[in-house]
Amino acid sequence: DKSVVLLDVRTVGEFNMGHMDGFKNIPVDELRERINEIEKGKPVYLICQSELRSYIASRILEGNGYETYNFSGGFRFYDAVVNDRALIEKAYACGMDY
């Protein structure tokens, strides 16, 4: 769909290990220098691994006049759903050795 911009702000290595079709990769650390590569006037849908970097990217882009939306759960959630992987991890109390 050419009416929106799909932007993956993970590292190049993370992107190369797996990504959603149609997404352009601009790592969040390069976003300010490469912001001119993102077409203005279209909503920008952002994804990262877990939503933190896409939130940072949304703040940068919104400060420059872009309309942004974050994919809830990030690529980790998408990958788990698509590849039927559990997201449950064993939790340990901080400072406790088991």
Backbone as XML, in Angstrom:
<?xml version="1.0"?>
<chain id="A" units="angstrom">
  <residue number="1" name="ASP">
    <atom name="N" x="0.853" y="-1.181" z="0.000"/>
    <atom name="CA" x="0.000" y="0.000" z="0.000"/>
    <atom name="C" x="0.890" y="1.233" z="0.000"/>
  </residue>
  <residue number="2" name="LYS">
    <atom name="N" x="0.817" y="2.017" z="-1.035"/>
    <atom name="CA" x="1.675" y="3.198" z="-1.183"/>
    <atom name="C" x="1.151" y="4.410" z="-0.425"/>
  </residue>
  <residue number="3" name="SER">
    <atom name="N" x="0.014" y="4.265" z="0.269"/>
    <atom name="CA" x="-0.548" y="5.404" z="0.995"/>
    <atom name="C" x="0.048" y="5.554" z="2.389"/>
  </residue>
  <residue number="4" name="VAL">
    <atom name="N" x="0.899" y="4.612" z="2.794"/>
    <atom name="CA" x="1.548" y="4.667" z="4.103"/>
    <atom name="C" x="3.032" y="4.347" z="3.949"/>
  </residue>
  <residue number="5" name="VAL">
    <atom name="N" x="3.802" y="4.692" z="4.978"/>
    <atom name="CA" x="5.217" y="4.334" z="5.041"/>
    <atom name="C" x="5.364" y="3.273" z="6.126"/>
  </residue>
  <residue number="6" name="LEU">
    <atom name="N" x="6.014" y="2.166" z="5.799"/>
    <atom name="CA" x="6.273" y="1.088" z="6.748"/>
    <atom name="C" x="7.755" y="1.126" z="7.101"/>
  </residue>
  <residue number="7" name="LEU">
    <atom name="N" x="8.056" y="1.372" z="8.371"/>
    <atom name="CA" x="9.441" y="1.606" z="8.776"/>
    <atom name="C" x="9.839" y="0.704" z="9.942"/>
  </residue>
  <residue number="8" name="ASP">
    <atom name="N" x="10.897" y="-0.066" z="9.735"/>
    <atom name="CA" x="11.474" y="-0.938" z="10.759"/>
    <atom name="C" x="12.719" y="-0.233" z="11.280"/>
  </residue>
  <residue number="9" name="VAL">
    <atom name="N" x="12.744" y="0.081" z="12.582"/>
    <atom name="CA" x="13.842" y="0.872" z="13.145"/>
    <atom name="C" x="14.839" y="0.021" z="13.933"/>
  </residue>
  <residue number="10" name="ARG">
    <atom name="N" x="14.819" y="-1.302" z="13.730"/>
    <atom name="CA" x="15.806" y="-2.176" z="14.357"/>
    <atom name="C" x="17.143" y="-2.048" z="13.632"/>
  </residue>
  <residue number="11" name="THR">
    <atom name="N" x="18.176" y="-2.677" z="14.176"/>
    <atom name="CA" x="19.484" y="-2.651" z="13.527"/>
    <atom name="C" x="19.417" y="-3.397" z="12.198"/>
  </residue>
  <residue number="12" name="VAL">
    <atom name="N" x="20.405" y="-3.160" z="11.356"/>
    <atom name="CA" x="20.473" y="-3.857" z="10.073"/>
    <atom name="C" x="20.564" y="-5.367" z="10.303"/>
  </residue>
  <residue number="13" name="GLY">
    <atom name="N" x="21.350" y="-5.780" z="11.289"/>
    <atom name="CA" x="21.481" y="-7.202" z="11.594"/>
    <atom name="C" x="20.169" y="-7.835" z="12.007"/>
  </residue>
  <residue number="14" name="GLU">
    <atom name="N" x="19.414" y="-7.154" z="12.867"/>
    <atom name="CA" x="18.107" y="-7.661" z="13.288"/>
    <atom name="C" x="17.157" y="-7.751" z="12.094"/>
  </residue>
  <residue number="15" name="PHE">
    <atom name="N" x="17.170" y="-6.718" z="11.274"/>
    <atom name="CA" x="16.305" y="-6.674" z="10.089"/>
    <atom name="C" x="16.631" y="-7.831" z="9.147"/>
  </residue>
  <residue number="16" name="ASN">
    <atom name="N" x="17.931" y="-8.076" z="8.934"/>
    <atom name="CA" x="18.347" y="-9.144" z="8.024"/>
    <atom name="C" x="18.012" y="-10.536" z="8.552"/>
  </residue>
  <residue number="17" name="MET">
    <atom name="N" x="17.862" y="-10.674" z="9.864"/>
    <atom name="CA" x="17.498" y="-11.967" z="10.450"/>
    <atom name="C" x="16.012" y="-12.276" z="10.261"/>
  </residue>
  <residue number="18" name="GLY">
    <atom name="N" x="15.227" y="-11.264" z="9.945"/>
    <atom name="CA" x="13.800" y="-11.455" z="9.710"/>
    <atom name="C" x="13.070" y="-10.138" z="9.782"/>
  </residue>
  <residue number="19" name="HIS">
    <atom name="N" x="12.146" y="-9.936" z="8.847"/>
    <atom name="CA" x="11.368" y="-8.700" z="8.835"/>
    <atom name="C" x="10.046" y="-8.931" z="8.113"/>
  </residue>
  <residue number="20" name="MET">
    <atom name="N" x="9.159" y="-7.989" z="8.296"/>
    <atom name="CA" x="7.859" y="-8.042" z="7.632"/>
    <atom name="C" x="8.000" y="-7.478" z="6.220"/>
  </residue>
  <residue number="21" name="ASP">
    <atom name="N" x="7.296" y="-8.081" z="5.272"/>
    <atom name="CA" x="7.337" y="-7.627" z="3.883"/>
    <atom name="C" x="6.891" y="-6.175" z="3.775"/>
  </residue>
  <residue number="22" name="GLY">
    <atom name="N" x="7.571" y="-5.428" z="2.915"/>
    <atom name="CA" x="7.184" y="-4.055" z="2.631"/>
    <atom name="C" x="7.805" y="-3.011" z="3.535"/>
  </residue>
  <residue number="23" name="PHE">
    <atom name="N" x="8.523" y="-3.441" z="4.573"/>
    <atom name="CA" x="9.123" y="-2.490" z="5.505"/>
    <atom name="C" x="10.495" y="-2.039" z="5.034"/>
  </residue>
  <residue number="24" name="LYS">
    <atom name="N" x="10.741" y="-0.744" z="5.158"/>
    <atom name="CA" x="12.056" y="-0.153" z="4.901"/>
    <atom name="C" x="12.802" y="-0.143" z="6.232"/>
  </residue>
  <residue number="25" name="ASN">
    <atom name="N" x="14.095" y="-0.412" z="6.204"/>
    <atom name="CA" x="14.892" y="-0.429" z="7.427"/>
    <atom name="C" x="15.731" y="0.837" z="7.543"/>
  </residue>
  <residue number="26" name="ILE">
    <atom name="N" x="15.449" y="1.623" z="8.573"/>
    <atom name="CA" x="16.303" y="2.737" z="8.981"/>
    <atom name="C" x="16.468" y="2.593" z="10.488"/>
  </residue>
  <residue number="27" name="PRO">
    <atom name="N" x="17.645" y="2.138" z="10.945"/>
    <atom name="CA" x="17.846" y="1.986" z="12.390"/>
    <atom name="C" x="17.601" y="3.304" z="13.120"/>
  </residue>
  <residue number="28" name="VAL">
    <atom name="N" x="17.014" y="3.219" z="14.306"/>
    <atom name="CA" x="16.669" y="4.425" z="15.062"/>
    <atom name="C" x="17.893" y="5.312" z="15.283"/>
  </residue>
  <residue number="29" name="ASP">
    <atom name="N" x="19.077" y="4.716" z="15.427"/>
    <atom name="CA" x="20.294" y="5.506" z="15.632"/>
    <atom name="C" x="20.678" y="6.330" z="14.411"/>
  </residue>
  <residue number="30" name="GLU">
    <atom name="N" x="20.140" y="5.994" z="13.242"/>
    <atom name="CA" x="20.434" y="6.722" z="12.004"/>
    <atom name="C" x="19.269" y="7.604" z="11.558"/>
  </residue>
  <residue number="31" name="LEU">
    <atom name="N" x="18.179" y="7.574" z="12.299"/>
    <atom name="CA" x="16.939" y="8.211" z="11.851"/>
    <atom name="C" x="17.087" y="9.711" z="11.613"/>
  </residue>
  <residue number="32" name="ARG">
    <atom name="N" x="17.723" y="10.416" z="12.520"/>
    <atom name="CA" x="17.855" y="11.873" z="12.347"/>
    <atom name="C" x="18.638" y="12.221" z="11.077"/>
  </residue>
  <residue number="33" name="GLU">
    <atom name="N" x="19.671" y="11.432" z="10.770"/>
    <atom name="CA" x="20.482" y="11.697" z="9.577"/>
    <atom name="C" x="19.781" y="11.273" z="8.287"/>
  </residue>
  <residue number="34" name="ARG">
    <atom name="N" x="18.846" y="10.333" z="8.380"/>
    <atom name="CA" x="18.208" y="9.775" z="7.184"/>
    <atom name="C" x="16.726" y="10.130" z="7.075"/>
  </residue>
  <residue number="35" name="ILE">
    <atom name="N" x="16.273" y="11.078" z="7.885"/>
    <atom name="CA" x="14.847" y="11.406" z="7.936"/>
    <atom name="C" x="14.298" y="11.855" z="6.578"/>
  </residue>
  <residue number="36" name="ASN">
    <atom name="N" x="15.160" y="12.404" z="5.729"/>
    <atom name="CA" x="14.717" y="12.858" z="4.405"/>
    <atom name="C" x="14.342" y="11.689" z="3.488"/>
  </residue>
  <residue number="37" name="GLU">
    <atom name="N" x="14.661" y="10.453" z="3.875"/>
    <atom name="CA" x="14.282" y="9.277" z="3.090"/>
    <atom name="C" x="12.824" y="8.874" z="3.334"/>
  </residue>
  <residue number="38" name="ILE">
    <atom name="N" x="12.193" y="9.497" z="4.324"/>
    <atom name="CA" x="10.822" y="9.150" z="4.693"/>
    <atom name="C" x="9.879" y="10.195" z="4.114"/>
  </residue>
  <residue number="39" name="GLU">
    <atom name="N" x="8.971" y="9.734" z="3.275"/>
    <atom name="CA" x="8.058" y="10.642" z="2.594"/>
    <atom name="C" x="7.104" y="11.306" z="3.579"/>
  </residue>
  <residue number="40" name="LYS">
    <atom name="N" x="7.033" y="12.631" z="3.485"/>
    <atom name="CA" x="6.096" y="13.385" z="4.337"/>
    <atom name="C" x="4.697" y="13.319" z="3.744"/>
  </residue>
  <residue number="41" name="GLY">
    <atom name="N" x="3.703" y="13.516" z="4.605"/>
    <atom name="CA" x="2.317" y="13.527" z="4.159"/>
    <atom name="C" x="1.651" y="12.162" z="4.182"/>
  </residue>
  <residue number="42" name="LYS">
    <atom name="N" x="2.409" y="11.134" z="4.556"/>
    <atom name="CA" x="1.846" y="9.790" z="4.684"/>
    <atom name="C" x="2.043" y="9.323" z="6.117"/>
  </residue>
  <residue number="43" name="PRO">
    <atom name="N" x="1.079" y="8.589" z="6.678"/>
    <atom name="CA" x="1.284" y="8.041" z="8.016"/>
    <atom name="C" x="2.449" y="7.050" z="8.004"/>
  </residue>
  <residue number="44" name="VAL">
    <atom name="N" x="3.226" y="7.051" z="9.079"/>
    <atom name="CA" x="4.378" y="6.161" z="9.199"/>
    <atom name="C" x="4.062" y="5.108" z="10.258"/>
  </residue>
  <residue number="45" name="TYR">
    <atom name="N" x="4.086" y="3.843" z="9.843"/>
    <atom name="CA" x="3.874" y="2.726" z="10.763"/>
    <atom name="C" x="5.236" y="2.175" z="11.148"/>
  </residue>
  <residue number="46" name="LEU">
    <atom name="N" x="5.502" y="2.162" z="12.450"/>
    <atom name="CA" x="6.821" y="1.812" z="12.974"/>
    <atom name="C" x="6.814" y="0.463" z="13.675"/>
  </residue>
  <residue number="47" name="ILE">
    <atom name="N" x="7.934" y="-0.243" z="13.534"/>
    <atom name="CA" x="8.120" y="-1.481" z="14.289"/>
    <atom name="C" x="9.583" y="-1.590" z="14.697"/>
  </residue>
  <residue number="48" name="CYS">
    <atom name="N" x="9.803" y="-2.159" z="15.877"/>
    <atom name="CA" x="11.146" y="-2.526" z="16.325"/>
    <atom name="C" x="11.015" y="-3.905" z="16.956"/>
  </residue>
  <residue number="49" name="GLN">
    <atom name="N" x="11.922" y="-4.273" z="17.833"/>
    <atom name="CA" x="11.844" y="-5.606" z="18.428"/>
    <atom name="C" x="10.734" y="-5.705" z="19.469"/>
  </residue>
  <residue number="50" name="SER">
    <atom name="N" x="10.611" y="-4.643" z="20.308"/>
    <atom name="CA" x="9.654" y="-4.755" z="21.424"/>
    <atom name="C" x="8.878" y="-3.476" z="21.725"/>
  </residue>
  <residue number="51" name="GLU">
    <atom name="N" x="8.972" y="-2.465" z="20.917"/>
    <atom name="CA" x="8.252" y="-1.183" z="21.000"/>
    <atom name="C" x="9.072" y="-0.026" z="21.560"/>
  </residue>
  <residue number="52" name="LEU">
    <atom name="N" x="10.203" y="-0.257" z="22.194"/>
    <atom name="CA" x="10.979" y="0.844" z="22.772"/>
    <atom name="C" x="11.585" y="1.736" z="21.690"/>
  </residue>
  <residue number="53" name="ARG">
    <atom name="N" x="12.316" y="1.160" z="20.763"/>
    <atom name="CA" x="12.950" y="1.972" z="19.715"/>
    <atom name="C" x="11.921" y="2.593" z="18.783"/>
  </residue>
  <residue number="54" name="SER">
    <atom name="N" x="10.822" y="1.898" z="18.529"/>
    <atom name="CA" x="9.791" y="2.497" z="17.673"/>
    <atom name="C" x="9.127" y="3.675" z="18.378"/>
  </residue>
  <residue number="55" name="TYR">
    <atom name="N" x="9.030" y="3.621" z="19.704"/>
    <atom name="CA" x="8.508" y="4.768" z="20.458"/>
    <atom name="C" x="9.466" y="5.959" z="20.318"/>
  </residue>
  <residue number="56" name="ILE">
    <atom name="N" x="10.756" y="5.706" z="20.467"/>
    <atom name="CA" x="11.758" y="6.771" z="20.309"/>
    <atom name="C" x="11.678" y="7.342" z="18.894"/>
  </residue>
  <residue number="57" name="ALA">
    <atom name="N" x="11.577" y="6.464" z="17.906"/>
    <atom name="CA" x="11.470" y="6.910" z="16.514"/>
    <atom name="C" x="10.206" y="7.731" z="16.295"/>
  </residue>
  <residue number="58" name="SER">
    <atom name="N" x="9.109" y="7.330" z="16.914"/>
    <atom name="CA" x="7.863" y="8.089" z="16.749"/>
    <atom name="C" x="8.006" y="9.495" z="17.305"/>
  </residue>
  <residue number="59" name="ARG">
    <atom name="N" x="8.706" y="9.648" z="18.415"/>
    <atom name="CA" x="8.921" y="10.978" z="19.004"/>
    <atom name="C" x="9.772" y="11.842" z="18.065"/>
  </residue>
  <residue number="60" name="ILE">
    <atom name="N" x="10.803" y="11.257" z="17.485"/>
    <atom name="CA" x="11.654" y="11.989" z="16.536"/>
    <atom name="C" x="10.832" y="12.416" z="15.327"/>
  </residue>
  <residue number="61" name="LEU">
    <atom name="N" x="10.080" y="11.487" z="14.765"/>
    <atom name="CA" x="9.303" y="11.780" z="13.563"/>
    <atom name="C" x="8.180" y="12.774" z="13.833"/>
  </residue>
  <residue number="62" name="GLU">
    <atom name="N" x="7.455" y="12.593" z="14.934"/>
    <atom name="CA" x="6.379" y="13.531" z="15.261"/>
    <atom name="C" x="6.924" y="14.934" z="15.487"/>
  </residue>
  <residue number="63" name="GLY">
    <atom name="N" x="8.108" y="15.041" z="16.049"/>
    <atom name="CA" x="8.750" y="16.339" z="16.229"/>
    <atom name="C" x="9.119" y="17.003" z="14.916"/>
  </residue>
  <residue number="64" name="ASN">
    <atom name="N" x="9.129" y="16.202" z="13.843"/>
    <atom name="CA" x="9.433" y="16.718" z="12.509"/>
    <atom name="C" x="8.213" y="16.720" z="11.597"/>
  </residue>
  <residue number="65" name="GLY">
    <atom name="N" x="7.022" y="16.640" z="12.191"/>
    <atom name="CA" x="5.795" y="16.792" z="11.420"/>
    <atom name="C" x="5.191" y="15.535" z="10.830"/>
  </residue>
  <residue number="66" name="TYR">
    <atom name="N" x="5.648" y="14.366" z="11.224"/>
    <atom name="CA" x="5.094" y="13.115" z="10.716"/>
    <atom name="C" x="3.986" y="12.602" z="11.630"/>
  </residue>
  <residue number="67" name="GLU">
    <atom name="N" x="3.041" y="11.881" z="11.043"/>
    <atom name="CA" x="1.999" y="11.180" z="11.796"/>
    <atom name="C" x="2.473" y="9.736" z="11.947"/>
  </residue>
  <residue number="68" name="THR">
    <atom name="N" x="2.561" y="9.231" z="13.184"/>
    <atom name="CA" x="3.136" y="7.903" z="13.401"/>
    <atom name="C" x="2.202" y="6.967" z="14.162"/>
  </residue>
  <residue number="69" name="TYR">
    <atom name="N" x="2.424" y="5.681" z="13.933"/>
    <atom name="CA" x="1.705" y="4.611" z="14.625"/>
    <atom name="C" x="2.699" y="3.495" z="14.933"/>
  </residue>
  <residue number="70" name="ASN">
    <atom name="N" x="2.592" y="2.914" z="16.133"/>
    <atom name="CA" x="3.460" y="1.818" z="16.553"/>
    <atom name="C" x="2.738" y="0.485" z="16.437"/>
  </residue>
  <residue number="71" name="PHE">
    <atom name="N" x="3.452" y="-0.546" z="15.992"/>
    <atom name="CA" x="2.919" y="-1.903" z="16.012"/>
    <atom name="C" x="3.048" y="-2.442" z="17.425"/>
  </residue>
  <residue number="72" name="SER">
    <atom name="N" x="1.936" y="-2.711" z="18.079"/>
    <atom name="CA" x="1.942" y="-3.217" z="19.453"/>
    <atom name="C" x="2.660" y="-4.557" z="19.527"/>
  </residue>
  <residue number="73" name="GLY">
    <atom name="N" x="3.545" y="-4.679" z="20.500"/>
    <atom name="CA" x="4.269" y="-5.926" z="20.701"/>
    <atom name="C" x="5.550" y="-6.034" z="19.908"/>
  </residue>
  <residue number="74" name="GLY">
    <atom name="N" x="5.709" y="-5.211" z="18.891"/>
    <atom name="CA" x="6.929" y="-5.222" z="18.098"/>
    <atom name="C" x="7.099" y="-6.487" z="17.265"/>
  </residue>
  <residue number="75" name="PHE">
    <atom name="N" x="8.277" y="-6.586" z="16.645"/>
    <atom name="CA" x="8.557" y="-7.719" z="15.769"/>
    <atom name="C" x="8.608" y="-9.028" z="16.552"/>
  </residue>
  <residue number="76" name="ARG">
    <atom name="N" x="9.031" y="-8.958" z="17.786"/>
    <atom name="CA" x="9.095" y="-10.170" z="18.613"/>
    <atom name="C" x="7.707" y="-10.814" z="18.714"/>
  </residue>
  <residue number="77" name="PHE">
    <atom name="N" x="6.690" y="-10.008" z="18.960"/>
    <atom name="CA" x="5.324" y="-10.527" z="19.046"/>
    <atom name="C" x="4.861" y="-11.051" z="17.690"/>
  </residue>
  <residue number="78" name="TYR">
    <atom name="N" x="5.096" y="-10.277" z="16.636"/>
    <atom name="CA" x="4.715" y="-10.686" z="15.280"/>
    <atom name="C" x="5.347" y="-12.030" z="14.933"/>
  </residue>
  <residue number="79" name="ASP">
    <atom name="N" x="6.650" y="-12.153" z="15.183"/>
    <atom name="CA" x="7.376" y="-13.383" z="14.869"/>
    <atom name="C" x="6.818" y="-14.564" z="15.665"/>
  </residue>
  <residue number="80" name="ALA">
    <atom name="N" x="6.495" y="-14.340" z="16.924"/>
    <atom name="CA" x="5.943" y="-15.406" z="17.764"/>
    <atom name="C" x="4.593" y="-15.877" z="17.234"/>
  </residue>
  <residue number="81" name="VAL">
    <atom name="N" x="3.758" y="-14.951" z="16.818"/>
    <atom name="CA" x="2.432" y="-15.311" z="16.305"/>
    <atom name="C" x="2.554" y="-16.032" z="14.965"/>
  </residue>
  <residue number="82" name="VAL">
    <atom name="N" x="3.332" y="-15.472" z="14.060"/>
    <atom name="CA" x="3.467" y="-16.043" z="12.720"/>
    <atom name="C" x="4.131" y="-17.417" z="12.770"/>
  </residue>
  <residue number="83" name="ASN">
    <atom name="N" x="5.117" y="-17.567" z="13.631"/>
    <atom name="CA" x="5.870" y="-18.820" z="13.701"/>
    <atom name="C" x="5.451" y="-19.708" z="14.866"/>
  </residue>
  <residue number="84" name="ASP">
    <atom name="N" x="4.311" y="-19.381" z="15.491"/>
    <atom name="CA" x="3.734" y="-20.179" z="16.571"/>
    <atom name="C" x="4.755" y="-20.460" z="17.677"/>
  </residue>
  <residue number="85" name="ARG">
    <atom name="N" x="5.390" y="-19.390" z="18.155"/>
    <atom name="CA" x="6.367" y="-19.507" z="19.239"/>
    <atom name="C" x="5.783" y="-18.919" z="20.508"/>
  </residue>
  <residue number="86" name="ALA">
    <atom name="N" x="6.054" y="-19.552" z="21.615"/>
    <atom name="CA" x="5.578" y="-19.046" z="22.906"/>
    <atom name="C" x="6.391" y="-17.830" z="23.317"/>
  </residue>
  <residue number="87" name="LEU">
    <atom name="N" x="5.725" y="-16.860" z="23.938"/>
    <atom name="CA" x="6.406" y="-15.681" z="24.460"/>
    <atom name="C" x="6.621" y="-15.787" z="25.967"/>
  </residue>
  <residue number="88" name="ILE">
    <atom name="N" x="6.270" y="-16.902" z="26.534"/>
    <atom name="CA" x="6.392" y="-17.064" z="27.983"/>
    <atom name="C" x="7.836" y="-17.413" z="28.327"/>
  </residue>
  <residue number="89" name="GLU">
    <atom name="N" x="8.398" y="-16.663" z="29.256"/>
    <atom name="CA" x="9.755" y="-16.918" z="29.716"/>
    <atom name="C" x="9.722" y="-17.098" z="31.220"/>
  </residue>
  <residue number="90" name="LYS">
    <atom name="N" x="10.621" y="-17.906" z="31.740"/>
    <atom name="CA" x="10.697" y="-18.127" z="33.178"/>
    <atom name="C" x="11.163" y="-16.839" z="33.843"/>
  </residue>
  <residue number="91" name="ALA">
    <atom name="N" x="10.472" y="-16.422" z="34.878"/>
    <atom name="CA" x="10.816" y="-15.197" z="35.603"/>
    <atom name="C" x="11.545" y="-15.554" z="36.891"/>
  </residue>
  <residue number="92" name="TYR">
    <atom name="N" x="12.570" y="-14.796" z="37.184"/>
    <atom name="CA" x="13.328" y="-14.967" z="38.420"/>
    <atom name="C" x="13.294" y="-13.668" z="39.200"/>
  </residue>
  <residue number="93" name="ALA">
    <atom name="N" x="13.294" y="-13.776" z="40.510"/>
    <atom name="CA" x="13.391" y="-12.580" z="41.349"/>
    <atom name="C" x="14.780" y="-11.987" z="41.180"/>
  </residue>
  <residue number="94" name="CYS">
    <atom name="N" x="14.870" y="-10.672" z="41.164"/>
    <atom name="CA" x="16.156" y="-9.992" z="40.998"/>
    <atom name="C" x="17.120" y="-10.405" z="42.103"/>
  </residue>
  <residue number="95" name="GLY">
    <atom name="N" x="18.337" y="-10.716" z="41.718"/>
    <atom name="CA" x="19.372" y="-11.042" z="42.689"/>
    <atom name="C" x="19.309" y="-12.455" z="43.228"/>
  </residue>
  <residue number="96" name="MET">
    <atom name="N" x="18.419" y="-13.258" z="42.720"/>
    <atom name="CA" x="18.280" y="-14.633" z="43.208"/>
    <atom name="C" x="18.946" y="-15.594" z="42.229"/>
  </residue>
  <residue number="97" name="ASP">
    <atom name="N" x="19.740" y="-16.498" z="42.750"/>
    <atom name="CA" x="20.355" y="-17.534" z="41.922"/>
    <atom name="C" x="19.562" y="-18.823" z="42.072"/>
  </residue>
  <residue number="98" name="TYR">
    <atom name="N" x="19.231" y="-19.437" z="40.961"/>
    <atom name="CA" x="18.489" y="-20.693" z="40.995"/>
    <atom name="C" x="19.282" y="-21.764" z="40.297"/>
  </residue>
</chain>
